[in-house]
Amino acid sequence: MTESKPTIAQKSPIKVQVEAGKTYHWCTCGNSKKQPMCDGSHQGTGFVPMAYTADITGDKWFCACKHTKTAPMCDGSHKTL
């Protein structure tokens, strides 16, 4: 079964401490139990995780509603859902 819209994991971003040069795999389907990162729950949905490599070490706010236009970072789209 292929989904066309992601599941809204939550209507607020998730702060993640990232490390420069490290690659993270952001969940695009919204089904991961390890939000905002992928745990493989997308299998069979048509969604695939998005790779994000941190440019600097520090806090980043990842989208959890899965409707951001600036994936994988939050752009405030959750405020309109």
Helices and strands as residue ranges (DSSP letters): E 14-18, E 23-26, E 50-53, E 58-62, G 77-80
